[in-house]
Amino acid sequence: MSEYINGREIKPVSTNSNEIVQLKQVEELLPDSQELFRLAFNDAAIGMALVATDGRWLKVNRALCEIVGYSETDLLKTTFQEITYPDDLEADLGSVRKVLAGEIRTYQMEKRYFHSSGHIVWILLSVSLVRDKQEQPLYFIAQIQDITPRKQAEARLKSLLTELKRSNRDLEDFASVVSHDLISPLHKIQILSEYLEEDYSEVLDEEGNDYLKQIAQVRSRMQSLIEDLLSFSLVTTQGKPFINVNLAKVVRGVISDLQADSLTDVVWEVGELPVISADSGQIYQLFQNILGNSLKYRQPEIRLVVKIYQTPRSQNQALDNGCEIAIEDNGIGFDEAYLEQIFEPCQRLHNSSEYEGTGLGLAICRRIIERHGGQISARSKPGEGAKFIITLPH
């Protein structure tokens, strides 16, 4: 028979008998609140404890015993004050007093315990207070997570950072020594060689004048090597803050400087290039080195064509927060078996009598790009030119 409320018929809700049976089974399996707490407490993956207001351990779980290395019986004979590292105790007790006074409800802190074997264990402690119906304090509930591995990793990282700073200072000291103690003698060699050539070239025979030319060439190569080593070592330590850099303007500036050296028989094809956040000086050096390589390793009797453009993948925004720039030429190319070698310091595929250089140009490029959080790679075949691909964050 249907019931009516306010004139509206209320239809009974049909319930599947199987569903009712299942609900009753679940209700029977559900433990009461005390049993549920006991299971959660004992089987927790982190340390759990009930602690008296004076610091005595009242109840502890297996995970906490494993963290501090005590048996449950032995731990219950102590207080948290006894196993707390002395330097951390006052801060912990200060928070306890605030909770008891009702100034704060809970607190969390990182602190140290003494393990039963004597070594220190770092833990993350979370504490809350249970009160009775009259708001009188009963006991604390503490959660204890072992964070020793994280703290050890942080200490190692701090040590590495300290060592890195020391290493950077050593590099800067090295740069100072190089710039004065090595470059200065080279300048003197240059001056003395010029004096010899001016005053004694007529006295020296052909072989003697040839020696003078060789001295000048060796001095020039040595100076270039020292300057490139300086650039390589100081990419990270003396880099400038990042600013917005228009790559198109940088590339045109590099081309203008290269053309000032009478290299006008080159076809430069510069596509649209983005604006990125970068060290402008280092980005200039990056393109100067790569475009300089294109000029250096051109094919004789063939007009050099160099293309600088943003790849289609980059233009279509397939790269997350980055751009991909290609520098492509029709030079002599190289065997990709040596791809990794060309980015290593002082590694050359050709001897200095064939092509001038220190073998550091591309190594400097890779270091600059790594400082900017990017990558560099290349594609090439002998006699078919080279294509360098640079990926840089926007």
C-alpha positions in Angstrom: 0.0 0.0 0.0 1.4 3.4 -1.0 1.9 6.2 1.5 1.2 9.8 0.9 3.0 12.9 2.2 1.5 16.3 1.3 -0.7 14.6 -1.2 2.2 13.0 -3.1 2.6 9.3 -3.4 5.8 7.9 -1.9 6.8 4.7 -3.7 8.9 2.1 -1.7 12.5 1.7 -2.8 13.3 -1.7 -4.2 16.5 -3.2 -2.7 18.2 -6.2 -4.1 18.3 -9.0 -1.5 21.9 -9.9 -2.4 23.0 -6.3 -1.8 21.4 -6.4 1.7 23.3 -9.6 2.5 26.6 -8.1 1.4 26.0 -5.0 3.4 25.4 -7.0 6.6 28.5 -9.1 5.9 30.6 -5.9 5.6 29.1 -4.5 8.9 30.0 -7.7 10.7 33.5 -7.6 9.4 34.0 -4.0 10.4 35.9 -3.8 13.8 34.9 -1.4 16.5 36.8 1.9 16.8 39.3 0.6 19.3 40.3 -2.4 17.2 40.6 -0.2 14.1 42.9 2.1 16.0 45.0 -0.8 17.3 45.4 -2.2 13.8 46.3 1.2 12.3 48.8 1.9 15.1 50.6 -1.5 15.1 50.8 -2.0 11.4 51.7 1.6 10.4 54.7 1.9 8.0 56.0 4.8 10.1 56.8 4.9 13.8 53.8 5.5 16.0 53.8 6.2 19.8 51.6 7.3 22.7 53.6 9.4 25.0 52.8 10.6 28.5 52.9 14.4 29.2 56.1 13.9 31.1 57.8 12.2 28.2 57.4 8.5 29.1 56.7 6.1 26.2 53.3 4.5 26.9 52.8 2.5 23.7 55.0 2.1 20.7 54.7 0.2 17.4 57.2 -2.1 15.6 58.2 0.5 13.1 59.4 2.9 15.8 61.3 0.1 17.5 63.1 -0.6 14.2 63.9 3.1 13.7 65.6 3.5 17.1 66.9 0.0 17.5 65.2 -0.8 20.8 62.9 -3.7 21.7 59.4 -2.6 22.8 60.1 -3.6 26.4 63.4 -1.6 26.6 61.9 1.5 24.9 58.9 1.6 27.3 61.4 1.9 30.1 62.8 5.2 28.7 61.5 8.7 27.9 61.7 10.6 24.6 64.0 13.0 26.4 66.6 10.3 27.1 67.0 9.3 23.4 66.8 12.8 22.0 70.0 14.5 20.8 70.8 17.2 23.3 70.9 20.1 20.8 67.3 19.3 19.7 65.8 18.8 23.1 65.0 22.3 24.1 63.2 23.1 20.8 61.1 19.9 21.2 60.2 20.7 24.9 59.3 24.2 23.9 56.7 22.9 21.4 55.4 20.5 24.0 54.8 23.3 26.5 52.9 25.3 23.9 50.7 22.3 23.1 49.9 21.7 26.8 49.2 25.4 27.2 46.8 25.3 24.3 48.8 27.9 22.3 49.1 25.4 19.4 47.2 22.3 18.5 50.0 20.3 16.9 53.6 20.7 15.9 56.1 19.1 13.5 59.9 19.2 13.6 63.0 17.5 12.3 65.1 16.2 15.2 67.7 13.5 16.1 67.4 10.4 18.2 70.2 8.3 19.5 69.9 4.7 18.1 70.5 1.9 20.6 73.8 1.2 18.9 75.0 4.8 19.5 74.7 6.4 16.1 72.3 9.3 15.2 69.0 8.8 13.5 67.2 11.8 11.9 63.4 11.7 12.2 60.5 13.9 11.2 58.3 14.2 14.2 54.6 15.1 14.1 52.8 15.5 17.5 49.2 16.1 18.6 47.6 16.0 22.1 44.6 14.0 23.2 42.5 15.6 26.0 39.6 14.2 28.1 36.1 15.5 28.2 37.2 18.2 30.6 39.9 19.3 28.2 42.6 17.9 30.5 45.7 16.5 28.8 45.9 12.7 28.6 48.7 11.8 26.2 50.5 12.7 23.0 50.1 10.9 19.7 53.4 11.0 17.9 54.2 10.0 14.3 57.9 9.4 13.6 59.4 9.1 10.1 63.0 8.0 9.5 64.5 10.7 7.3 68.2 9.7 7.8 68.8 8.8 4.1 67.5 12.2 3.0 69.6 14.0 5.6 72.7 12.1 4.5 72.0 13.0 0.9 71.6 16.6 1.9 74.9 16.5 3.7 76.6 15.0 0.7 75.1 17.6 -1.6 76.2 20.4 0.8 79.7 18.9 0.7 79.7 18.7 -3.1 78.5 22.3 -3.3 81.3 23.4 -1.0 83.8 21.4 -3.1 82.4 23.0 -6.2 82.8 26.5 -4.8 86.4 25.6 -3.9 87.0 24.2 -7.4 85.5 27.4 -9.0 87.8 29.5 -6.9 90.7 27.4 -8.0 89.6 27.9 -11.6 89.5 31.6 -11.2 92.9 31.6 -9.6 94.2 29.5 -12.5 92.7 32.0 -14.9 94.5 34.8 -13.1 97.8 32.9 -13.3 97.3 32.1 -17.0 96.3 35.6 -18.0 99.5 37.0 -16.4 102.2 34.4 -16.1 101.6 32.7 -19.4 100.2 35.3 -21.7 102.8 37.9 -20.6 105.9 35.8 -21.7 104.1 35.1 -25.1 103.9 38.8 -25.6 107.6 39.2 -24.9 108.3 36.4 -27.4 106.3 38.2 -30.0 108.1 41.5 -29.3 111.6 39.9 -29.5 110.7 38.1 -32.6 109.6 41.3 -34.3 112.8 43.0 -33.2 114.8 40.2 -34.7 112.9 40.4 -37.9 113.2 44.2 -38.2 116.9 44.4 -37.2 118.4 41.2 -38.4 116.2 39.8 -41.3 118.8 41.0 -43.8 121.6 39.3 -41.8 119.8 36.0 -41.4 119.7 33.6 -44.3 116.5 32.1 -45.7 116.5 29.3 -43.1 116.9 31.8 -40.2 114.0 33.9 -41.5 112.0 30.7 -41.8 112.7 29.9 -38.1 111.4 33.4 -37.2 108.2 32.8 -39.0 107.8 29.4 -37.3 108.3 31.0 -33.9 105.6 33.6 -34.7 103.2 30.8 -35.7 103.9 28.7 -32.6 103.5 31.7 -30.4 100.2 32.6 -32.1 98.9 29.0 -31.7 100.0 28.9 -28.0 98.2 32.1 -27.3 95.0 30.9 -29.0 95.2 27.7 -27.0 95.6 29.5 -23.7 92.7 31.9 -24.5 90.5 29.0 -25.5 91.4 27.1 -22.3 90.5 30.2 -20.3 87.1 30.4 -22.1 86.4 26.7 -21.5 87.3 26.9 -17.8 85.4 30.1 -17.1 82.1 29.3 -18.9 80.4 28.4 -15.6 82.3 30.5 -13.1 82.3 33.8 -14.9 79.0 33.6 -16.8 76.7 36.7 -16.8 73.1 36.8 -15.7 70.5 35.7 -18.2 68.6 38.3 -20.1 66.3 38.3 -23.2 68.5 37.6 -26.2 67.3 38.0 -29.8 69.1 35.1 -31.6 68.5 36.7 -35.0 70.4 39.8 -33.9 73.2 37.8 -32.4 73.6 35.7 -35.6 73.7 38.8 -37.8 76.3 40.4 -35.5 78.5 37.3 -35.8 78.1 37.2 -39.6 79.0 40.9 -39.8 82.2 40.4 -37.8 83.2 37.4 -39.9 82.6 39.3 -43.1 84.9 42.0 -41.8 87.6 39.5 -42.4 87.0 39.7 -46.1 84.9 36.5 -46.2 82.4 38.0 -48.6 82.1 35.0 -50.9 79.7 33.2 -48.5 75.9 32.8 -48.8 74.3 33.3 -45.5 70.7 32.2 -45.1 69.2 33.3 -41.8 65.6 32.3 -41.0 63.4 33.6 -38.2 64.9 33.0 -34.9 63.3 33.3 -31.4 64.1 35.4 -28.4 65.4 33.4 -25.4 66.6 34.0 -21.9 70.4 33.6 -22.0 73.9 34.9 -21.3 74.2 37.2 -24.4 78.0 37.1 -24.5 78.2 33.3 -24.3 75.5 32.9 -27.0 77.5 35.2 -29.2 80.6 33.0 -28.6 78.5 29.9 -29.3 77.4 31.0 -32.8 80.8 32.5 -33.5 82.5 29.2 -32.9 80.0 27.1 -35.0 79.8 29.6 -37.9 83.6 29.9 -37.7 83.9 26.2 -38.1 81.7 26.3 -41.3 84.1 28.9 -42.7 87.2 26.9 -41.7 86.0 23.5 -43.0 84.6 24.7 -46.4 85.2 22.8 -49.6 87.6 24.4 -52.0 86.3 25.6 -55.3 82.7 25.4 -54.0 80.8 28.5 -52.8 80.0 28.1 -49.2 76.3 28.2 -48.2 75.5 28.4 -44.5 71.9 28.2 -43.2 70.7 29.2 -39.7 67.1 28.5 -38.9 64.6 27.3 -36.4 63.6 23.7 -37.2 60.0 22.8 -38.1 59.7 20.7 -35.0 60.6 23.8 -32.9 58.3 26.1 -35.0 55.4 23.8 -34.4 56.1 24.0 -30.6 56.7 20.2 -30.4 59.4 21.1 -27.8 58.2 21.9 -24.3 59.5 25.3 -23.4 62.4 25.1 -25.8 63.6 25.9 -29.3 65.7 24.0 -31.7 68.1 25.8 -34.0 70.0 24.3 -36.9 73.3 25.5 -38.5 73.8 23.8 -41.8 76.6 24.1 -44.3 77.9 22.4 -47.5 81.5 22.1 -46.2 83.8 19.0 -46.0 81.7 17.3 -43.3 82.9 14.6 -41.1 82.4 10.9 -40.2 79.7 10.6 -37.6 81.8 7.8 -36.0 83.7 10.8 -34.5 80.6 12.7 -33.4 81.3 12.5 -29.6 85.0 13.2 -30.2 84.4 16.6 -31.8 82.8 17.9 -28.6 85.7 16.8 -26.4 88.4 19.3 -25.3 91.5 19.3 -27.5 90.2 16.6 -29.8 90.8 17.3 -33.5 89.8 15.3 -36.7 92.5 17.2 -38.7 96.0 18.2 -37.8 97.0 21.8 -37.3 98.9 22.0 -40.5 95.7 21.4 -42.5 93.3 23.5 -40.5 94.1 26.0 -37.8 92.5 25.7 -34.3 93.0 24.5 -30.8 90.3 21.8 -30.8 88.4 23.6 -28.0 85.8 25.5 -30.0 83.0 22.9 -30.0 83.9 21.8 -26.4 83.3 25.4 -25.4 80.0 25.4 -27.3 78.8 22.3 -25.5 79.7 23.7 -22.1 77.9 27.0 -22.9 74.8 25.1 -24.0 74.9 22.8 -20.9 75.1 25.9 -18.7 71.9 27.1 -20.4 70.2 23.8 -19.8 70.3 22.7 -23.5 71.8 20.1 -25.8 73.9 20.1 -29.0 74.3 17.4 -31.6 75.3 17.1 -35.2 74.7 15.2 -38.4 77.2 14.9 -41.2 78.8 12.8 -43.9 82.2 13.3 -45.4 82.0 15.6 -48.4 78.3 16.4 -47.7 78.5 19.2 -45.2 77.6 19.3 -41.5 74.4 20.2 -39.6 74.6 21.2 -36.0 71.4 21.1 -34.0 71.1 23.2 -30.8 68.3 22.9 -28.3 67.9 25.8 -25.9 65.1 26.6 -23.3 63.1 29.7 -24.1 
